[in-house]
Amino acid sequence: MIQHSTFLFISGTEIMFILFIVVMVFGADKVPDIARGLGKGMKEIKNATNDIKSEITKTASKSGLDTSVTKDVQDQLKQVKDDLEDFTGSVRRKM
């Protein structure tokens, strides 16, 4: 049985087709610039969300709000995610 790797439910063939279309539309010389711009944009979004999270946490702790509730929710979400990964992993292997 051959298992194909997928990324966001997209197979390798589909990724290659998308890359081919990108090269055809933008040209090979523009692809690195586009990828660099996307990388910088993703980094800025990640930094902005981290800044917002830290500001909210600081404000909550200064106001005397209990922030342990969010940690409990995050732990529960992590547990559900792990359980889901275990389930989908077994389903994926059987396909």
N, C-alpha and C positions, 0 to 999 in steps of 0.2 A: 504494500500500500504506500503510495507516494503522498506525502503531506506538503502542500504548498504553503509558503508563508504569506500571510496577508497583513496589511497595514490599513486600519480603519475600513475593513471589509473590502479592500481593493486588492486584487491579485497583482502579481508581478507583471503580467501581460498588460493589464489595464494601466499600470503606472508607466510602463514603457510607451504605450500609446499616447498617454497624456503628455509625457516628455517630448515625444515626437511632434505633437501638435504645437507645443510651446516653442520648440525650436523652429518649426515652420512659420509660425506667426511672428515671433519676435526676432528670429535670427540667432545664430550661435554666439555672436559677439555680445548680445544683450542679456543672455541667460545668466551669466555670473553676476551681473549688476542687479538683475531682478531678484536672484536668490539672496544676495547680500542685503538688499533693501528689505526683503521679507524677514530675514534674520534679525536685522536691527529693529524692525517694527515689533516682532515678537518679544525681543529683549525689553523694549520700552514698555510694552503692555505688562510683562511680568514684573518689571520694576515698579510700575505704577500700582499694580494690585498689591504688591508687597508693602509699598508705602501706605496705601489706604488701610491695609490690615493692621499695620503697626500703629497708625494714628488712631484707629478705632479702639485697639487694645489699650493704648495709653490713656485715651479719653475715658474709657470704661473704668480703668483702674483708678484714675484720679477722681472719678465720680463715685467710687465706692461700689460699683456694680460687680456682681459675681461673674467672672469670666470662666469659671470652671465648667459652666453649662456648655459652652461652645466646645470645650475639650471633650466632654462626654459625648456630644453629638458627633464630633469628628471621629472619636473612637468607634462609635456605633456604625458610622458610614464606612469606615475602613473595614470593619468586620463584615458588613454586608457586601462590600466590594470583593473581599477575599473569598467569601462564600460563593458569590456569583462567578468569580474567576475559576474556582474549583469546579463548579457545575458546568460552565461553558467549556472549560478545558476538557472535561470528560466527554461532553457531547461532541466537541470538535474532533477529538481523537477517534471517535467511532464513525465519523463520516467518511 
